[in-house]
Amino acid sequence: MDNVLIVVDDLEAVKAFFLELGFELEGETTVGGSTVDRLIGLQNVRATLVLMRTPDGHGRIELDKFHTPGAIRTGPEKVPVNELGIRRIMLAVDRIDEVVARLLAHGAELVGEVVQYESMYRLAYLRGPEGIIVGLSEQLK
């Protein structure tokens, strides 16, 4: 897999959220023109794209802010975890309590609770800017 696309409105807030999670900024650019229009099936596209690499260096996310045409929301921002579609990105972390505290201090909110699954993992779901859900998984030794 090369990357996962997340369409956002507040690009700076979402970028800051993922930087706080340890993602690294790979690049930022603005795209548009007929090639982009034909690729995504929209007209007069102009968008800012931000590529960010996961902390382990093995994956990337692409954050897109559409200037024209503007992004649309087809449902509520804070959908439940069982809503159809892609609901979360799961990240492996060390010291989950520290990561949760850091994200809460930056405006994220817990979806449920930090839980321990058997003797294998501690897990948490957090909702960040624009309703983006990130799962955290700390493997217990």
Buried (B, 14 or more C-beta within 10 A) or exposed (E): EEBEEBBBBEBEBBBBBBEBBBBEEEEBEEBEEEEBEEEEEEEEBBBBBBBBBBBEEEBBBBBBBBEEEEEEEEEEEEBEEEEEEEBBBEBBBEEBEEBBEBBEEBEBEEBEEBEEEEEEBBBBBBBBBBEBBBBBBBEEE
